[in-house]
Amino acid sequence: MQPQPKQPLLKNDIIRHLYYQRQLTIPQLRKVINYTIPTLGKVVEELVQRQMLVITGKAASNGGRCAYTYALNSDYACCIVACVERFTMRIAITNLHNEFITPITTVKIGITTPNEMLKILQHSVRTIINNSKINRRQIMGISIAIPGLTDKNSGINYNYFGNANRPVTEIFSKMFPYPVLVQHDMDAITVAEQTLGAGKGVESFLYLYIGGTGIGMGMVLNGKLYRGVDGMAGEIGHIPIIDNNKLCHCGKKGCPETEISEAALVSKILENIRGGASTALNSYVAGGNYLTLQQILQALHSGDRFTINLFAQVSEHLSRIITIMLHMFNPEVIILGGELMAAGQYLLNPLQQHLNRYALPQLLKNCKIITSTIGDNASLLGNVSFMMEYTLENNKFFAADTKEAVSSSPQLD
C-alpha cells in the first residue's frame, strides 16, 4: 500500500531534487522519490500554485503524453553569501538557481583586529541588503565561508574573528535578524564542485586547493562531504613532509605551505635574486616594486627559465601531497583548483612525471586528476547549498506546512 505522504518531508524532497538537478518531470521525480505519480503530481501542482515551482516546458515524448518539466522559482527565496579571505571579503546575494542577483562586493580588510573584521562584515552585509531591491521576507539566511580551523561542534574559529570562547555562529547571529551559517571555505568550494562543477555525479572525489594563500583539501566520500569529527579534516597543507626547516605560519616546520603559496614563491625568488640569479623579474624587483603572484605568472608564461624551474620544483612537492591523497583515499577523481593552477602546463606536465615516480601505478591509473572549471566564485556558490540544506532540514520552507514566507525577519536598520 502506498504510504500517506508526510507533506513537509515530501515537499522538501521535491525542492531538494529540483535544486540539485535544476529541472525534472514528475516521472523523473518518481524515480528518486518513493511516491506514486498522482501523489507527486498533486503536491507539485500545489507548489506551482504557491509560486515555489514554475513550469519550464515539456520534455521530449517517447510516444506517450508529453510531461511538463518543473523547476524552482528562482525568485521565491534568496541567500546572502560571503567568503572571508586573507585580505578581502566578498559578499553577494544569490537566487535559488545559484545566480548572483547583486554584483559581488569585494571589501578590503587588510590587517585588522577580529572586532574590526566583524564590524566590516556586518556593515557590508547590511549595505548590500539595503541597496538591493529584494523583499526582506525572501531572505533564507546568511551563509559565510571562512578559512582557518573551525570546530563544527563548538563553532569556534581558531584563526579568524579570534575569540576562543565564543562560537562565530553565535557572534554573527547576534548581528543579523536571519539564520547564519558558517563553514570552512574548503568545504564550501568542495560542495560547489559536487553540485555545479567537476565533481557532479562523482561518488568519491577530493578537491585540492593550490592557491596564493596556501593549500587546502575538501573530501566527498561515498557521495557525502567528509568533515571529520570536529569539522577540521583536510588540513593537508600542514602535514610536515617538506625537509626545509622553514617555519610555517601555523607554528610548525616542514609544512607544504612553506613551499607552495604566493608568500613562499615570492620569498624564494627574492632570495635567489639576492644570490645572483638571472630572471625576467630582476629589473622589476630592482625598481622597488612589490612582487606578487601576478608578476610571477607573467614571467612564467613569457618563458622565463628561472620561474619555469621554480614551478617544476612546486610540482615535485605537489606530487608528494597528491600521492598521499591517492594512497589514503583511493578516489575516483582529484580536482585541482586555486590561483597557482594558472601556471597550466608548467605545473601539470612535470606533476604527471613526478606522480609516475611516486604513486603506486595501480592507484594512479584509476584516478582522474583534472582541473576545476567552476571559477573564482566557488566558495560563494557552495554557501548556497549549505543554506538550502539548513532551510530544508529545519522545515523553514514548510514549517508546520503553513503558507508562511521563507522568513519573517524585519528590515535591517
C-alpha positions in Angstrom: 0.0 0.0 0.0 1.3 3.5 -0.9 2.2 5.3 2.3 0.3 8.5 3.0 2.5 11.4 2.2 4.1 13.3 5.0 3.6 16.6 3.3 6.5 18.7 4.6 9.0 15.9 4.1 7.7 15.1 0.6 7.8 18.8 -0.4 11.3 19.1 1.0 12.4 16.2 -1.2 10.9 17.7 -4.3 12.6 21.1 -3.6 15.9 19.4 -2.8 15.9 17.3 -6.1 14.9 20.3 -8.2 17.6 22.4 -6.6 20.4 20.0 -7.4 19.0 18.8 -10.8 17.7 22.2 -11.9 14.6 20.8 -13.7 12.7 17.5 -13.7 9.5 15.9 -14.9 7.1 14.2 -12.5 8.1 10.7 -13.9 11.7 11.7 -13.2 10.9 12.7 -9.7 9.1 9.3 -9.3 12.5 7.6 -9.9 14.1 9.2 -6.9 11.1 9.8 -4.6 9.1 6.8 -3.4 5.6 8.1 -4.1 3.1 7.5 -6.9 2.9 9.8 -9.9 -0.6 11.0 -8.9 0.6 11.9 -5.4 3.7 13.7 -6.7 1.6 15.5 -9.3 -0.8 16.8 -6.7 2.0 18.1 -4.5 3.9 19.6 -7.4 0.7 21.4 -8.6 0.3 22.8 -5.1 3.9 24.1 -5.2 3.3 25.7 -8.5 0.2 27.4 -7.2 2.2 28.7 -4.3 4.8 30.0 -6.7 7.6 27.9 -5.3 7.9 26.0 -8.6 7.4 27.0 -12.2 6.7 25.0 -15.4 9.7 25.4 -17.7 8.4 23.4 -20.7 7.7 20.0 -22.0 10.1 17.0 -22.1 10.7 15.1 -25.3 8.0 12.5 -25.9 8.6 8.8 -26.3 5.3 8.1 -27.9 3.0 9.0 -25.0 1.8 12.2 -23.5 4.5 14.9 -23.1 5.4 15.5 -19.5 5.9 19.0 -18.2 9.3 20.0 -16.7 9.4 21.8 -13.4 12.0 24.0 -11.8 12.3 26.0 -8.6 11.0 29.6 -8.9 14.4 31.3 -8.7 12.7 34.5 -7.3 10.9 32.7 -4.4 13.8 33.0 -2.0 17.4 34.3 -1.9 20.6 33.8 0.1 23.2 36.2 1.3 26.6 34.6 0.8 30.0 35.8 1.9 33.5 34.5 1.9 36.3 35.7 4.1 39.8 35.6 2.5 43.1 36.7 3.9 42.9 40.4 3.0 39.4 40.7 1.5 35.8 39.8 2.0 33.4 39.1 -0.9 29.7 39.3 -0.5 26.7 38.9 -2.8 23.0 37.8 -2.9 22.0 34.7 -4.9 18.7 33.2 -6.0 17.7 29.6 -5.9 19.4 28.9 -9.2 22.8 29.8 -7.8 22.8 33.0 -9.8 24.1 36.3 -8.4 21.2 38.8 -8.2 23.6 41.5 -7.0 27.1 42.3 -8.1 29.8 40.7 -5.9 31.1 43.3 -3.5 34.7 43.0 -2.6 35.8 44.7 0.6 39.5 45.1 1.6 40.1 44.1 5.2 43.9 44.3 5.3 45.5 43.6 8.7 42.7 44.2 11.2 41.6 43.1 14.6 38.9 40.5 14.9 36.4 43.1 16.2 37.2 45.4 13.2 36.6 42.4 10.8 33.3 41.8 12.4 32.3 45.4 12.0 33.3 45.4 8.4 31.4 42.2 7.7 28.3 43.5 9.5 28.4 46.9 7.7 29.0 45.2 4.3 26.1 42.8 4.6 23.7 45.5 5.8 24.8 47.7 2.9 24.3 45.1 0.2 20.9 44.1 1.6 19.7 47.7 1.9 21.0 48.7 -1.5 19.2 45.7 -3.2 15.6 45.6 -4.2 14.8 42.2 -2.6 11.9 41.6 -0.3 13.5 41.0 3.1 11.0 38.2 3.8 12.6 36.2 0.9 16.0 36.0 2.7 16.6 32.4 3.8 19.7 33.5 5.7 23.4 34.4 5.6 26.0 31.7 4.7 29.6 32.6 5.3 32.8 30.7 4.3 35.9 31.4 6.4 39.4 29.9 6.3 41.3 28.5 9.2 40.4 25.9 11.8 36.8 26.0 12.7 35.3 23.4 15.2 31.9 22.4 13.8 30.7 21.3 17.2 31.7 24.3 19.3 31.6 26.8 16.4 34.9 28.3 17.4 37.2 29.5 14.7 40.8 29.5 15.9 42.3 31.8 13.2 39.7 34.5 12.3 37.3 36.5 14.5 39.5 35.2 17.3 37.6 34.7 20.4 38.3 31.3 21.7 35.3 31.3 24.0 32.6 32.5 21.6 31.4 30.5 18.5 31.5 32.5 15.3 27.9 31.5 14.6 26.8 33.0 17.9 28.7 36.2 17.2 27.2 36.5 13.7 23.7 35.5 14.8 23.5 38.4 17.2 24.5 40.8 14.4 21.7 39.8 11.9 18.0 39.0 12.1 18.4 36.0 9.9 19.8 32.4 10.3 23.6 32.5 10.0 25.7 29.5 8.9 29.5 29.4 9.0 31.5 26.7 7.2 35.1 26.2 6.3 36.0 27.7 2.9 37.3 24.4 1.5 34.0 22.7 2.4 32.1 25.4 0.6 34.3 25.0 -2.5 34.1 21.2 -2.4 30.3 21.3 -2.2 30.2 23.7 -5.2 32.3 21.3 -7.1 29.9 18.5 -6.1 26.7 20.3 -7.1 27.9 22.5 -10.0 31.4 21.5 -11.1 33.7 18.7 -12.0 32.6 16.6 -9.0 28.9 16.4 -10.0 27.8 12.8 -10.2 31.1 11.5 -8.8 30.7 9.3 -5.8 34.2 9.9 -4.2 36.5 12.8 -5.1 39.0 15.0 -3.4 39.4 18.7 -4.1 42.9 20.2 -3.7 43.2 24.0 -3.5 46.6 25.2 -4.6 46.3 29.0 -4.1 48.2 32.1 -3.2 47.3 31.7 0.4 48.4 28.0 0.6 46.9 24.6 0.3 43.6 23.2 1.4 41.6 20.0 0.8 38.0 19.0 0.7 36.6 15.5 0.6 33.4 13.9 -0.8 33.4 10.2 0.2 30.6 7.9 -0.8 28.6 10.8 -2.0 28.8 12.9 1.2 31.0 15.7 2.3 33.5 14.4 4.9 34.5 17.0 7.5 36.0 14.9 10.3 34.8 14.6 13.9 35.3 18.3 14.7 34.9 19.6 11.1 38.7 20.2 10.7 39.6 17.4 8.3 41.6 18.3 5.2 44.5 20.3 6.6 46.9 18.7 4.2 48.9 21.9 3.9 50.2 21.4 7.4 51.4 17.8 7.2 55.2 18.1 7.8 56.6 16.4 4.7 59.0 19.0 3.4 62.6 18.8 4.6 63.4 22.5 4.5 63.3 23.5 8.2 61.2 26.6 7.4 58.8 27.8 10.0 55.2 27.9 8.8 52.7 30.5 9.9 50.9 27.7 11.8 54.0 27.5 14.1 55.3 24.2 12.8 58.2 23.4 10.4 58.2 21.4 7.2 54.6 22.2 6.0 53.9 22.2 2.3 52.6 25.8 2.6 56.2 26.9 3.2 56.9 25.9 -0.5 53.5 26.2 -2.2 52.0 29.7 -1.7 52.4 33.2 -3.0 54.4 34.2 0.0 56.7 31.2 -0.4 57.3 31.8 -4.1 58.0 35.5 -3.6 60.4 34.7 -0.7 62.3 32.2 -2.8 62.5 34.4 -5.8 63.8 37.4 -3.8 66.3 35.1 -2.0 67.6 33.8 -5.4 67.8 37.3 -6.9 69.9 38.5 -3.9 72.1 35.4 -4.6 72.7 36.5 -8.2 70.0 34.5 -10.1 69.1 35.8 -13.5 65.4 36.1 -14.2 63.0 38.3 -16.1 61.9 39.6 -12.7 65.3 41.1 -11.8 64.5 44.6 -13.2 61.0 44.6 -11.7 62.4 43.8 -8.2 65.3 46.2 -8.7 62.8 49.0 -9.4 61.5 48.6 -5.8 58.2 47.1 -7.0 56.2 44.8 -4.8 56.4 41.3 -6.2 53.1 39.4 -6.5 51.9 36.1 -7.9 50.6 38.0 -11.0 54.1 39.2 -12.0 55.5 35.7 -11.3 52.9 34.1 -13.6 53.5 36.7 -16.3 57.3 35.8 -16.2 56.4 32.1 -16.3 54.2 32.4 -19.4 56.8 34.6 -21.1 59.2 31.7 -21.0 61.5 32.8 -18.1 63.7 29.8 -17.4 64.1 30.6 -13.7 60.3 30.7 -13.0 59.8 27.6 -15.2 62.3 25.7 -13.0 60.6 27.2 -9.9 57.2 25.7 -10.8 58.8 22.4 -11.6 60.0 22.3 -8.0 56.5 23.2 -6.9 55.1 20.3 -8.9 57.5 18.0 -7.2 56.2 19.0 -3.7 52.7 18.9 -5.0 53.1 15.3 -6.4 54.0 14.1 -2.9 50.8 15.6 -1.5 48.7 14.1 -4.2 50.4 10.7 -3.7 49.4 10.8 0.0 45.8 11.6 -1.1 45.8 8.8 -3.7 47.2 6.2 -1.3 45.0 7.1 1.6 41.6 7.6 -0.1 41.8 5.8 -3.5 39.4 8.4 -5.0 37.7 8.4 -8.4 38.7 11.9 -9.1 41.1 14.6 -7.7 40.1 18.1 -8.7 42.9 20.8 -8.7 41.9 24.4 -8.2 43.3 27.7 -6.9 45.3 30.6 -8.2 48.5 28.6 -8.8 46.7 26.4 -11.4 47.1 29.4 -13.7 50.6 28.1 -14.3 49.0 25.5 -16.6 51.4 23.2 -18.4 54.4 24.4 -16.4 52.8 22.9 -13.3 50.8 20.0 -14.8 53.4 18.4 -17.1 56.1 17.9 -14.5 53.5 17.0 -12.0 52.5 14.0 -14.1 56.1 12.9 -14.3 56.6 13.1 -10.6 53.4 11.2 -9.9 54.6 8.4 -12.2 57.6 8.3 -9.9 56.0 8.4 -6.5 52.5 6.9 -6.7 51.6 3.3 -6.9 50.5 2.7 -10.6 47.5 0.6 -9.6 46.1 3.6 -7.7 47.1 6.3 -10.2 45.7 4.6 -13.3 42.1 4.6 -12.0 42.1 8.1 -10.7 41.3 11.1 -12.9 43.3 14.2 -12.0 41.5 17.2 -13.5 41.4 20.9 -13.1 38.5 22.8 -11.8 36.4 24.8 -14.2 34.0 26.3 -11.7 35.8 29.6 -11.4 36.7 32.0 -8.6 33.3 32.1 -7.0 33.1 28.5 -5.9 33.1 29.3 -2.2 30.2 31.8 -2.6 28.2 29.3 -4.6 28.9 26.5 -2.2 27.4 28.6 0.6 24.0 28.5 -1.1 24.0 24.7 -0.9 24.7 24.8 2.9 21.8 27.3 3.4 19.4 25.3 1.2 20.1 22.1 3.3 19.7 24.0 6.5 16.4 25.5 5.3 15.0 22.1 4.3 16.3 20.2 7.2 14.7 22.7 9.6 11.4 22.9 7.6 11.9 26.6 7.0 10.2 26.4 3.7 7.3 24.4 5.0 7.2 25.0 8.8 4.1 23.1 10.1 3.1 23.0 6.4 1.8 26.6 6.6 1.9 29.2 3.9 4.3 31.4 5.7 7.0 33.2 3.8 10.5 31.8 4.0 11.5 34.4 6.6 9.5 36.9 8.6 12.6 38.8 9.6 12.5 42.6 9.8 14.3 45.0 7.6 17.8 45.9 8.6 18.4 49.3 10.0 
